Structures are given as C-alpha cells and as structure tokens.
Amino acid sequence: MAETLKKGSRVTGAAREKLAADLKKKYDSGASIRALAEETGRSYGFVHRMLSESGVNLRGRGGATRGKKAASA
C-alpha cells in the first residue's frame, strides 16, 4: 500500500475490496490497527470497521494483566 489515501475520501467498489484485503493480510501478519491507520492515513475507526467487515478475528487488547502468574512447566 505505497500510496496513502486522501483523508476523508470515499473508498468504494473494487478499491475498497483491495484495501480490505491488504489491511487483513497486514493485520493477520501482526500489524496493529493503529499502525495500519497511520500507514493508510485513515482513522483507527475506519481501519477497525474495514477489518470487521472483511471477517477478521480481532485480537484482544494487550498490555499488562493483573492476576496470578501462570505456572512454569
């Protein structure tokens, strides 16, 4: 996705399907929604919606978790 999309421009039809496929591929290979949003010049919400529409299983939020440590085996 070399070119960034013009902010606020509508993405429809084949261009939307191609963008969704590109976003899905990059998200599945580990990129964050925020990183994808910055790369494409779109908002977090737009990227999130595109991923949801394309059937991606979204990852949970990261960060520190509180609770018991997992037993080392």
mmCIF file of the N, C-alpha and C atoms, coordinates in Angstrom:
data_MODEL
# 
_entry.id   MODEL 
# 
loop_
_atom_site.group_PDB 
_atom_site.id 
_atom_site.type_symbol 
_atom_site.label_atom_id 
_atom_site.label_alt_id 
_atom_site.label_comp_id 
_atom_site.label_asym_id 
_atom_site.label_entity_id 
_atom_site.label_seq_id 
_atom_site.pdbx_PDB_ins_code 
_atom_site.Cartn_x 
_atom_site.Cartn_y 
_atom_site.Cartn_z 
_atom_site.occupancy 
_atom_site.B_iso_or_equiv 
_atom_site.pdbx_formal_charge 
_atom_site.auth_seq_id 
_atom_site.auth_comp_id 
_atom_site.auth_asym_id 
_atom_site.auth_atom_id 
_atom_site.pdbx_PDB_model_num 
ATOM 1   N N  . MET A 1 1  ? 0.857   -1.172  0.000  1.00 0.00 ? 1  MET A N  1 
ATOM 2   C CA . MET A 1 1  ? 0.000   0.000   0.000  1.00 0.00 ? 1  MET A CA 1 
ATOM 3   C C  . MET A 1 1  ? 0.900   1.231   0.000  1.00 0.00 ? 1  MET A C  1 
ATOM 4   N N  . ALA A 1 2  ? 1.550   1.485   -1.084 1.00 0.00 ? 2  ALA A N  1 
ATOM 5   C CA . ALA A 1 2  ? 2.531   2.558   -1.172 1.00 0.00 ? 2  ALA A CA 1 
ATOM 6   C C  . ALA A 1 2  ? 1.878   3.936   -1.034 1.00 0.00 ? 2  ALA A C  1 
ATOM 7   N N  . GLU A 1 3  ? 0.776   4.136   -1.718 1.00 0.00 ? 3  GLU A N  1 
ATOM 8   C CA . GLU A 1 3  ? 0.137   5.447   -1.668 1.00 0.00 ? 3  GLU A CA 1 
ATOM 9   C C  . GLU A 1 3  ? -0.860  5.493   -0.516 1.00 0.00 ? 3  GLU A C  1 
ATOM 10  N N  . THR A 1 4  ? -0.872  6.629   0.188  1.00 0.00 ? 4  THR A N  1 
ATOM 11  C CA . THR A 1 4  ? -1.871  6.788   1.242  1.00 0.00 ? 4  THR A CA 1 
ATOM 12  C C  . THR A 1 4  ? -3.103  7.390   0.596  1.00 0.00 ? 4  THR A C  1 
ATOM 13  N N  . LEU A 1 5  ? -4.239  7.039   1.133  1.00 0.00 ? 5  LEU A N  1 
ATOM 14  C CA . LEU A 1 5  ? -5.489  7.536   0.588  1.00 0.00 ? 5  LEU A CA 1 
ATOM 15  C C  . LEU A 1 5  ? -5.733  8.953   1.077  1.00 0.00 ? 5  LEU A C  1 
ATOM 16  N N  . LYS A 1 6  ? -6.424  9.714   0.284  1.00 0.00 ? 6  LYS A N  1 
ATOM 17  C CA . LYS A 1 6  ? -6.743  11.079  0.680  1.00 0.00 ? 6  LYS A CA 1 
ATOM 18  C C  . LYS A 1 6  ? -7.703  11.018  1.861  1.00 0.00 ? 6  LYS A C  1 
ATOM 19  N N  . LYS A 1 7  ? -7.373  11.706  2.935  1.00 0.00 ? 7  LYS A N  1 
ATOM 20  C CA . LYS A 1 7  ? -8.177  11.632  4.152  1.00 0.00 ? 7  LYS A CA 1 
ATOM 21  C C  . LYS A 1 7  ? -9.606  12.085  3.870  1.00 0.00 ? 7  LYS A C  1 
ATOM 22  N N  . GLY A 1 8  ? -10.552 11.263  4.294  1.00 0.00 ? 8  GLY A N  1 
ATOM 23  C CA . GLY A 1 8  ? -11.958 11.599  4.136  1.00 0.00 ? 8  GLY A CA 1 
ATOM 24  C C  . GLY A 1 8  ? -12.559 11.196  2.800  1.00 0.00 ? 8  GLY A C  1 
ATOM 25  N N  . SER A 1 9  ? -11.735 10.727  1.865  1.00 0.00 ? 9  SER A N  1 
ATOM 26  C CA . SER A 1 9  ? -12.283 10.329  0.568  1.00 0.00 ? 9  SER A CA 1 
ATOM 27  C C  . SER A 1 9  ? -12.998 8.986   0.709  1.00 0.00 ? 9  SER A C  1 
ATOM 28  N N  . ARG A 1 10 ? -14.051 8.824   -0.061 1.00 0.00 ? 10 ARG A N  1 
ATOM 29  C CA . ARG A 1 10 ? -14.794 7.564   -0.018 1.00 0.00 ? 10 ARG A CA 1 
ATOM 30  C C  . ARG A 1 10 ? -14.024 6.481   -0.737 1.00 0.00 ? 10 ARG A C  1 
ATOM 31  N N  . VAL A 1 11 ? -14.083 5.290   -0.157 1.00 0.00 ? 11 VAL A N  1 
ATOM 32  C CA . VAL A 1 11 ? -13.443 4.142   -0.794 1.00 0.00 ? 11 VAL A CA 1 
ATOM 33  C C  . VAL A 1 11 ? -14.562 3.149   -1.083 1.00 0.00 ? 11 VAL A C  1 
ATOM 34  N N  . THR A 1 12 ? -14.813 2.908   -2.377 1.00 0.00 ? 12 THR A N  1 
ATOM 35  C CA . THR A 1 12 ? -15.931 2.041   -2.749 1.00 0.00 ? 12 THR A CA 1 
ATOM 36  C C  . THR A 1 12 ? -15.499 1.014   -3.781 1.00 0.00 ? 12 THR A C  1 
ATOM 37  N N  . GLY A 1 13 ? -16.363 0.043   -3.972 1.00 0.00 ? 13 GLY A N  1 
ATOM 38  C CA . GLY A 1 13 ? -16.172 -0.949  -5.032 1.00 0.00 ? 13 GLY A CA 1 
ATOM 39  C C  . GLY A 1 13 ? -14.901 -1.753  -4.911 1.00 0.00 ? 13 GLY A C  1 
ATOM 40  N N  . ALA A 1 14 ? -14.218 -1.918  -6.038 1.00 0.00 ? 14 ALA A N  1 
ATOM 41  C CA . ALA A 1 14 ? -13.016 -2.755  -6.100 1.00 0.00 ? 14 ALA A CA 1 
ATOM 42  C C  . ALA A 1 14 ? -11.889 -2.190  -5.239 1.00 0.00 ? 14 ALA A C  1 
ATOM 43  N N  . ALA A 1 15 ? -11.796 -0.854  -5.172 1.00 0.00 ? 15 ALA A N  1 
ATOM 44  C CA . ALA A 1 15 ? -10.743 -0.232  -4.359 1.00 0.00 ? 15 ALA A CA 1 
ATOM 45  C C  . ALA A 1 15 ? -10.937 -0.579  -2.886 1.00 0.00 ? 15 ALA A C  1 
ATOM 46  N N  . ARG A 1 16 ? -12.198 -0.603  -2.446 1.00 0.00 ? 16 ARG A N  1 
ATOM 47  C CA . ARG A 1 16 ? -12.498 -0.930  -1.053 1.00 0.00 ? 16 ARG A CA 1 
ATOM 48  C C  . ARG A 1 16 ? -12.154 -2.396  -0.755 1.00 0.00 ? 16 ARG A C  1 
ATOM 49  N N  . GLU A 1 17 ? -12.485 -3.276  -1.694 1.00 0.00 ? 17 GLU A N  1 
ATOM 50  C CA . GLU A 1 17 ? -12.183 -4.692  -1.510 1.00 0.00 ? 17 GLU A CA 1 
ATOM 51  C C  . GLU A 1 17 ? -10.678 -4.939  -1.470 1.00 0.00 ? 17 GLU A C  1 
ATOM 52  N N  . LYS A 1 18 ? -9.934  -4.241  -2.336 1.00 0.00 ? 18 LYS A N  1 
ATOM 53  C CA . LYS A 1 18 ? -8.481  -4.381  -2.354 1.00 0.00 ? 18 LYS A CA 1 
ATOM 54  C C  . LYS A 1 18 ? -7.882  -3.856  -1.049 1.00 0.00 ? 18 LYS A C  1 
ATOM 55  N N  . LEU A 1 19 ? -8.363  -2.702  -0.587 1.00 0.00 ? 19 LEU A N  1 
ATOM 56  C CA . LEU A 1 19 ? -7.869  -2.127  0.660  1.00 0.00 ? 19 LEU A CA 1 
ATOM 57  C C  . LEU A 1 19 ? -8.168  -3.064  1.827  1.00 0.00 ? 19 LEU A C  1 
ATOM 58  N N  . ALA A 1 20 ? -9.370  -3.616  1.870  1.00 0.00 ? 20 ALA A N  1 
ATOM 59  C CA . ALA A 1 20 ? -9.742  -4.544  2.948  1.00 0.00 ? 20 ALA A CA 1 
ATOM 60  C C  . ALA A 1 20 ? -8.838  -5.772  2.935  1.00 0.00 ? 20 ALA A C  1 
ATOM 61  N N  . ALA A 1 21 ? -8.539  -6.295  1.750  1.00 0.00 ? 21 ALA A N  1 
ATOM 62  C CA . ALA A 1 21 ? -7.672  -7.472  1.639  1.00 0.00 ? 21 ALA A CA 1 
ATOM 63  C C  . ALA A 1 21 ? -6.254  -7.142  2.111  1.00 0.00 ? 21 ALA A C  1 
ATOM 64  N N  . ASP A 1 22 ? -5.748  -5.965  1.724  1.00 0.00 ? 22 ASP A N  1 
ATOM 65  C CA . ASP A 1 22 ? -4.409  -5.545  2.148  1.00 0.00 ? 22 ASP A CA 1 
ATOM 66  C C  . ASP A 1 22 ? -4.342  -5.372  3.663  1.00 0.00 ? 22 ASP A C  1 
ATOM 67  N N  . LEU A 1 23 ? -5.351  -4.706  4.214  1.00 0.00 ? 23 LEU A N  1 
ATOM 68  C CA . LEU A 1 23 ? -5.384  -4.489  5.663  1.00 0.00 ? 23 LEU A CA 1 
ATOM 69  C C  . LEU A 1 23 ? -5.461  -5.814  6.402  1.00 0.00 ? 23 LEU A C  1 
ATOM 70  N N  . LYS A 1 24 ? -6.306  -6.721  5.895  1.00 0.00 ? 24 LYS A N  1 
ATOM 71  C CA . LYS A 1 24 ? -6.463  -8.027  6.537  1.00 0.00 ? 24 LYS A CA 1 
ATOM 72  C C  . LYS A 1 24 ? -5.145  -8.787  6.548  1.00 0.00 ? 24 LYS A C  1 
ATOM 73  N N  . LYS A 1 25 ? -4.437  -8.789  5.413  1.00 0.00 ? 25 LYS A N  1 
ATOM 74  C CA . LYS A 1 25 ? -3.169  -9.506  5.307  1.00 0.00 ? 25 LYS A CA 1 
ATOM 75  C C  . LYS A 1 25 ? -2.150  -8.947  6.299  1.00 0.00 ? 25 LYS A C  1 
ATOM 76  N N  . LYS A 1 26 ? -2.056  -7.626  6.363  1.00 0.00 ? 26 LYS A N  1 
ATOM 77  C CA . LYS A 1 26 ? -1.086  -6.996  7.259  1.00 0.00 ? 26 LYS A CA 1 
ATOM 78  C C  . LYS A 1 26 ? -1.464  -7.199  8.728  1.00 0.00 ? 26 LYS A C  1 
ATOM 79  N N  . TYR A 1 27 ? -2.769  -7.121  9.037  1.00 0.00 ? 27 TYR A N  1 
ATOM 80  C CA . TYR A 1 27 ? -3.218  -7.321  10.421 1.00 0.00 ? 27 TYR A CA 1 
ATOM 81  C C  . TYR A 1 27 ? -2.953  -8.759  10.856 1.00 0.00 ? 27 TYR A C  1 
ATOM 82  N N  . ASP A 1 28 ? -3.234  -9.707  9.964  1.00 0.00 ? 28 ASP A N  1 
ATOM 83  C CA . ASP A 1 28 ? -3.002  -11.116 10.282 1.00 0.00 ? 28 ASP A CA 1 
ATOM 84  C C  . ASP A 1 28 ? -1.516  -11.424 10.464 1.00 0.00 ? 28 ASP A C  1 
ATOM 85  N N  . SER A 1 29 ? -0.649  -10.629 9.819  1.00 0.00 ? 29 SER A N  1 
ATOM 86  C CA . SER A 1 29 ? 0.788   -10.860 9.986  1.00 0.00 ? 29 SER A CA 1 
ATOM 87  C C  . SER A 1 29 ? 1.370   -10.074 11.158 1.00 0.00 ? 29 SER A C  1 
ATOM 88  N N  . GLY A 1 30 ? 0.507   -9.434  11.958 1.00 0.00 ? 30 GLY A N  1 
ATOM 89  C CA . GLY A 1 30 ? 0.964   -8.844  13.216 1.00 0.00 ? 30 GLY A CA 1 
ATOM 90  C C  . GLY A 1 30 ? 0.887   -7.336  13.346 1.00 0.00 ? 30 GLY A C  1 
ATOM 91  N N  . ALA A 1 31 ? 0.537   -6.611  12.291 1.00 0.00 ? 31 ALA A N  1 
ATOM 92  C CA . ALA A 1 31 ? 0.455   -5.154  12.382 1.00 0.00 ? 31 ALA A CA 1 
ATOM 93  C C  . ALA A 1 31 ? -0.733  -4.744  13.256 1.00 0.00 ? 31 ALA A C  1 
ATOM 94  N N  . SER A 1 32 ? -0.583  -3.656  13.987 1.00 0.00 ? 32 SER A N  1 
ATOM 95  C CA . SER A 1 32 ? -1.672  -3.169  14.836 1.00 0.00 ? 32 SER A CA 1 
ATOM 96  C C  . SER A 1 32 ? -2.628  -2.304  14.019 1.00 0.00 ? 32 SER A C  1 
ATOM 97  N N  . ILE A 1 33 ? -3.826  -2.127  14.537 1.00 0.00 ? 33 ILE A N  1 
ATOM 98  C CA . ILE A 1 33 ? -4.802  -1.270  13.863 1.00 0.00 ? 33 ILE A CA 1 
ATOM 99  C C  . ILE A 1 33 ? -4.266  0.154   13.800 1.00 0.00 ? 33 ILE A C  1 
ATOM 100 N N  . ARG A 1 34 ? -3.647  0.608   14.888 1.00 0.00 ? 34 ARG A N  1 
ATOM 101 C CA . ARG A 1 34 ? -3.091  1.975   14.903 1.00 0.00 ? 34 ARG A CA 1 
ATOM 102 C C  . ARG A 1 34 ? -2.006  2.152   13.844 1.00 0.00 ? 34 ARG A C  1 
ATOM 103 N N  . ALA A 1 35 ? -1.136  1.155   13.705 1.00 0.00 ? 35 ALA A N  1 
ATOM 104 C CA . ALA A 1 35 ? -0.070  1.232   12.699 1.00 0.00 ? 35 ALA A CA 1 
ATOM 105 C C  . ALA A 1 35 ? -0.669  1.260   11.294 1.00 0.00 ? 35 ALA A C  1 
ATOM 106 N N  . LEU A 1 36 ? -1.694  0.450   11.063 1.00 0.00 ? 36 LEU A N  1 
ATOM 107 C CA . LEU A 1 36 ? -2.344  0.424   9.749  1.00 0.00 ? 36 LEU A CA 1 
ATOM 108 C C  . LEU A 1 36 ? -3.041  1.753   9.461  1.00 0.00 ? 36 LEU A C  1 
ATOM 109 N N  . ALA A 1 37 ? -3.659  2.334   10.487 1.00 0.00 ? 37 ALA A N  1 
ATOM 110 C CA . ALA A 1 37 ? -4.338  3.618   10.314 1.00 0.00 ? 37 ALA A CA 1 
ATOM 111 C C  . ALA A 1 37 ? -3.333  4.702   9.935  1.00 0.00 ? 37 ALA A C  1 
ATOM 112 N N  . GLU A 1 38 ? -2.191  4.711   10.605 1.00 0.00 ? 38 GLU A N  1 
ATOM 113 C CA . GLU A 1 38 ? -1.165  5.707   10.299 1.00 0.00 ? 38 GLU A CA 1 
ATOM 114 C C  . GLU A 1 38 ? -0.601  5.502   8.896  1.00 0.00 ? 38 GLU A C  1 
ATOM 115 N N  . GLU A 1 39 ? -0.381  4.257   8.534  1.00 0.00 ? 39 GLU A N  1 
ATOM 116 C CA . GLU A 1 39 ? 0.178   3.927   7.220  1.00 0.00 ? 39 GLU A CA 1 
ATOM 117 C C  . GLU A 1 39 ? -0.741  4.343   6.084  1.00 0.00 ? 39 GLU A C  1 
ATOM 118 N N  . THR A 1 40 ? -2.050  4.158   6.273  1.00 0.00 ? 40 THR A N  1 
ATOM 119 C CA . THR A 1 40 ? -3.005  4.464   5.210  1.00 0.00 ? 40 THR A CA 1 
ATOM 120 C C  . THR A 1 40 ? -3.514  5.897   5.261  1.00 0.00 ? 40 THR A C  1 
ATOM 121 N N  . GLY A 1 41 ? -3.258  6.587   6.371  1.00 0.00 ? 41 GLY A N  1 
ATOM 122 C CA . GLY A 1 41 ? -3.765  7.952   6.506  1.00 0.00 ? 41 GLY A CA 1 
ATOM 123 C C  . GLY A 1 41 ? -5.241  7.997   6.847  1.00 0.00 ? 41 GLY A C  1 
ATOM 124 N N  . ARG A 1 42 ? -5.776  6.879   7.326  1.00 0.00 ? 42 ARG A N  1 
ATOM 125 C CA . ARG A 1 42 ? -7.189  6.818   7.719  1.00 0.00 ? 42 ARG A CA 1 
ATOM 126 C C  . ARG A 1 42 ? -7.287  6.757   9.234  1.00 0.00 ? 42 ARG A C  1 
ATOM 127 N N  . SER A 1 43 ? -8.495  6.843   9.749  1.00 0.00 ? 43 SER A N  1 
ATOM 128 C CA . SER A 1 43 ? -8.686  6.812   11.195 1.00 0.00 ? 43 SER A CA 1 
ATOM 129 C C  . SER A 1 43 ? -8.665  5.378   11.717 1.00 0.00 ? 43 SER A C  1 
ATOM 130 N N  . TYR A 1 44 ? -8.456  5.270   13.028 1.00 0.00 ? 44 TYR A N  1 
ATOM 131 C CA . TYR A 1 44 ? -8.491  3.983   13.708 1.00 0.00 ? 44 TYR A CA 1 
ATOM 132 C C  . TYR A 1 44 ? -9.847  3.320   13.454 1.00 0.00 ? 44 TYR A C  1 
ATOM 133 N N  . GLY A 1 45 ? -10.918 4.082   13.590 1.00 0.00 ? 45 GLY A N  1 
ATOM 134 C CA . GLY A 1 45 ? -12.273 3.551   13.415 1.00 0.00 ? 45 GLY A CA 1 
ATOM 135 C C  . GLY A 1 45 ? -12.515 3.014   12.020 1.00 0.00 ? 45 GLY A C  1 
ATOM 136 N N  . PHE A 1 46 ? -11.986 3.719   11.006 1.00 0.00 ? 46 PHE A N  1 
ATOM 137 C CA . PHE A 1 46 ? -12.142 3.274   9.630  1.00 0.00 ? 46 PHE A CA 1 
ATOM 138 C C  . PHE A 1 46 ? -11.459 1.927   9.432  1.00 0.00 ? 46 PHE A C  1 
ATOM 139 N N  . VAL A 1 47 ? -10.218 1.826   9.906  1.00 0.00 ? 47 VAL A N  1 
ATOM 140 C CA . VAL A 1 47 ? -9.459  0.578   9.743  1.00 0.00 ? 47 VAL A CA 1 
ATOM 141 C C  . VAL A 1 47 ? -10.144 -0.551  10.510 1.00 0.00 ? 47 VAL A C  1 
ATOM 142 N N  . HIS A 1 48 ? -10.606 -0.261  11.729 1.00 0.00 ? 48 HIS A N  1 
ATOM 143 C CA . HIS A 1 48 ? -11.302 -1.259  12.551 1.00 0.00 ? 48 HIS A CA 1 
ATOM 144 C C  . HIS A 1 48 ? -12.542 -1.764  11.816 1.00 0.00 ? 48 HIS A C  1 
ATOM 145 N N  . ARG A 1 49 ? -13.315 -0.841  11.232 1.00 0.00 ? 49 ARG A N  1 
ATOM 146 C CA . ARG A 1 49 ? -14.534 -1.214  10.512 1.00 0.00 ? 49 ARG A CA 1 
ATOM 147 C C  . ARG A 1 49 ? -14.205 -2.050  9.282  1.00 0.00 ? 49 ARG A C  1 
ATOM 148 N N  . MET A 1 50 ? -13.157 -1.665  8.553  1.00 0.00 ? 50 MET A N  1 
ATOM 149 C CA . MET A 1 50 ? -12.764 -2.429  7.364  1.00 0.00 ? 50 MET A CA 1 
ATOM 150 C C  . MET A 1 50 ? -12.363 -3.857  7.736  1.00 0.00 ? 50 MET A C  1 
ATOM 151 N N  . LEU A 1 51 ? -11.610 -3.997  8.824  1.00 0.00 ? 51 LEU A N  1 
ATOM 152 C CA . LEU A 1 51 ? -11.201 -5.334  9.264  1.00 0.00 ? 51 LEU A CA 1 
ATOM 153 C C  . LEU A 1 51 ? -12.423 -6.156  9.691  1.00 0.00 ? 51 LEU A C  1 
ATOM 154 N N  . SER A 1 52 ? -13.335 -5.528  10.419 1.00 0.00 ? 52 SER A N  1 
ATOM 155 C CA . SER A 1 52 ? -14.542 -6.233  10.866 1.00 0.00 ? 52 SER A CA 1 
ATOM 156 C C  . SER A 1 52 ? -15.388 -6.679  9.682  1.00 0.00 ? 52 SER A C  1 
ATOM 157 N N  . GLU A 1 53 ? -15.535 -5.804  8.698  1.00 0.00 ? 53 GLU A N  1 
ATOM 158 C CA . GLU A 1 53 ? -16.323 -6.130  7.507  1.00 0.00 ? 53 GLU A CA 1 
ATOM 159 C C  . GLU A 1 53 ? -15.706 -7.283  6.714  1.00 0.00 ? 53 GLU A C  1 
ATOM 160 N N  . SER A 1 54 ? -14.371 -7.387  6.756  1.00 0.00 ? 54 SER A N  1 
ATOM 161 C CA . SER A 1 54 ? -13.722 -8.446  5.985  1.00 0.00 ? 54 SER A CA 1 
ATOM 162 C C  . SER A 1 54 ? -13.595 -9.743  6.774  1.00 0.00 ? 54 SER A C  1 
ATOM 163 N N  . GLY A 1 55 ? -14.222 -9.802  7.953  1.00 0.00 ? 55 GLY A N  1 
ATOM 164 C CA . GLY A 1 55 ? -14.296 -11.048 8.702  1.00 0.00 ? 55 GLY A CA 1 
ATOM 165 C C  . GLY A 1 55 ? -13.061 -11.405 9.501  1.00 0.00 ? 55 GLY A C  1 
ATOM 166 N N  . VAL A 1 56 ? -12.221 -10.428 9.821  1.00 0.00 ? 56 VAL A N  1 
ATOM 167 C CA . VAL A 1 56 ? -11.014 -10.697 10.595 1.00 0.00 ? 56 VAL A CA 1 
ATOM 168 C C  . VAL A 1 56 ? -11.385 -10.946 12.059 1.00 0.00 ? 56 VAL A C  1 
ATOM 169 N N  . ASN A 1 57 ? -10.700 -11.904 12.654 1.00 0.00 ? 57 ASN A N  1 
ATOM 170 C CA . ASN A 1 57 ? -10.857 -12.166 14.084 1.00 0.00 ? 57 ASN A CA 1 
ATOM 171 C C  . ASN A 1 57 ? -9.937  -11.193 14.816 1.00 0.00 ? 57 ASN A C  1 
ATOM 172 N N  . LEU A 1 58 ? -10.498 -10.124 15.397 1.00 0.00 ? 58 LEU A N  1 
ATOM 173 C CA . LEU A 1 58 ? -9.676  -9.087  16.012 1.00 0.00 ? 58 LEU A CA 1 
ATOM 174 C C  . LEU A 1 58 ? -9.022  -9.586  17.291 1.00 0.00 ? 58 LEU A C  1 
ATOM 175 N N  . ARG A 1 59 ? -7.769  -9.165  17.488 1.00 0.00 ? 59 ARG A N  1 
ATOM 176 C CA . ARG A 1 59 ? -7.034  -9.551  18.690 1.00 0.00 ? 59 ARG A CA 1 
ATOM 177 C C  . ARG A 1 59 ? -7.539  -8.747  19.876 1.00 0.00 ? 59 ARG A C  1 
ATOM 178 N N  . GLY A 1 60 ? -7.363  -9.342  21.068 1.00 0.00 ? 60 GLY A N  1 
ATOM 179 C CA . GLY A 1 60 ? -7.719  -8.630  22.290 1.00 0.00 ? 60 GLY A CA 1 
ATOM 180 C C  . GLY A 1 60 ? -6.712  -7.550  22.582 1.00 0.00 ? 60 GLY A C  1 
ATOM 181 N N  . ARG A 1 61 ? -7.032  -6.705  23.532 1.00 0.00 ? 61 ARG A N  1 
ATOM 182 C CA . ARG A 1 61 ? -6.116  -5.636  23.908 1.00 0.00 ? 61 ARG A CA 1 
ATOM 183 C C  . ARG A 1 61 ? -4.913  -6.227  24.620 1.00 0.00 ? 61 ARG A C  1 
ATOM 184 N N  . GLY A 1 62 ? -3.777  -5.639  24.394 1.00 0.00 ? 62 GLY A N  1 
ATOM 185 C CA . GLY A 1 62 ? -2.545  -6.117  25.028 1.00 0.00 ? 62 GLY A CA 1 
ATOM 186 C C  . GLY A 1 62 ? -2.307  -5.405  26.343 1.00 0.00 ? 62 GLY A C  1 
ATOM 187 N N  . GLY A 1 63 ? -1.061  -5.394  26.762 1.00 0.00 ? 63 GLY A N  1 
ATOM 188 C CA . GLY A 1 63 ? -0.701  -4.685  27.977 1.00 0.00 ? 63 GLY A CA 1 
ATOM 189 C C  . GLY A 1 63 ? -0.592  -5.606  29.161 1.00 0.00 ? 63 GLY A C  1 
ATOM 190 N N  . ALA A 1 64 ? -0.208  -5.024  30.278 1.00 0.00 ? 64 ALA A N  1 
ATOM 191 C CA . ALA A 1 64 ? -0.013  -5.798  31.496 1.00 0.00 ? 64 ALA A CA 1 
ATOM 192 C C  . ALA A 1 64 ? -1.354  -6.308  32.010 1.00 0.00 ? 64 ALA A C  1 
ATOM 193 N N  . THR A 1 65 ? -1.331  -7.503  32.521 1.00 0.00 ? 65 THR A N  1 
ATOM 194 C CA . THR A 1 65 ? -2.533  -8.063  33.126 1.00 0.00 ? 65 THR A CA 1 
ATOM 195 C C  . THR A 1 65 ? -2.241  -8.340  34.587 1.00 0.00 ? 65 THR A C  1 
ATOM 196 N N  . ARG A 1 66 ? -3.223  -8.197  35.398 1.00 0.00 ? 66 ARG A N  1 
ATOM 197 C CA . ARG A 1 66 ? -3.047  -8.452  36.831 1.00 0.00 ? 66 ARG A CA 1 
ATOM 198 C C  . ARG A 1 66 ? -3.612  -9.835  37.134 1.00 0.00 ? 66 ARG A C  1 
ATOM 199 N N  . GLY A 1 67 ? -3.052  -10.448 38.119 1.00 0.00 ? 67 GLY A N  1 
ATOM 200 C CA . GLY A 1 67 ? -3.543  -11.758 38.500 1.00 0.00 ? 67 GLY A CA 1 
ATOM 201 C C  . GLY A 1 67 ? -2.393  -12.696 38.772 1.00 0.00 ? 67 GLY A C  1 
ATOM 202 N N  . LYS A 1 68 ? -2.731  -13.938 38.977 1.00 0.00 ? 68 LYS A N  1 
ATOM 203 C CA . LYS A 1 68 ? -1.712  -14.951 39.290 1.00 0.00 ? 68 LYS A CA 1 
ATOM 204 C C  . LYS A 1 68 ? -0.867  -15.237 38.073 1.00 0.00 ? 68 LYS A C  1 
ATOM 205 N N  . LYS A 1 69 ? 0.413   -15.451 38.307 1.00 0.00 ? 69 LYS A N  1 
ATOM 206 C CA . LYS A 1 69 ? 1.298   -15.820 37.203 1.00 0.00 ? 69 LYS A CA 1 
ATOM 207 C C  . LYS A 1 69 ? 1.004   -17.258 36.794 1.00 0.00 ? 69 LYS A C  1 
ATOM 208 N N  . ALA A 1 70 ? 1.170   -17.536 35.512 1.00 0.00 ? 70 ALA A N  1 
ATOM 209 C CA . ALA A 1 70 ? 0.958   -18.892 35.012 1.00 0.00 ? 70 ALA A CA 1 
ATOM 210 C C  . ALA A 1 70 ? 2.080   -19.783 35.555 1.00 0.00 ? 70 ALA A C  1 
ATOM 211 N N  . ALA A 1 71 ? 1.731   -20.972 35.909 1.00 0.00 ? 71 ALA A N  1 
ATOM 212 C CA . ALA A 1 71 ? 2.714   -21.919 36.453 1.00 0.00 ? 71 ALA A CA 1 
ATOM 213 C C  . ALA A 1 71 ? 3.717   -22.305 35.376 1.00 0.00 ? 71 ALA A C  1 
ATOM 214 N N  . SER A 1 72 ? 4.994   -22.206 35.697 1.00 0.00 ? 72 SER A N  1 
ATOM 215 C CA . SER A 1 72 ? 6.037   -22.596 34.734 1.00 0.00 ? 72 SER A CA 1 
ATOM 216 C C  . SER A 1 72 ? 6.142   -24.110 34.708 1.00 0.00 ? 72 SER A C  1 
ATOM 217 N N  . ALA A 1 73 ? 6.068   -24.663 33.525 1.00 0.00 ? 73 ALA A N  1 
ATOM 218 C CA . ALA A 1 73 ? 6.132   -26.125 33.431 1.00 0.00 ? 73 ALA A CA 1 
ATOM 219 C C  . ALA A 1 73 ? 7.388   -26.583 32.760 1.00 0.00 ? 73 ALA A C  1 
# 
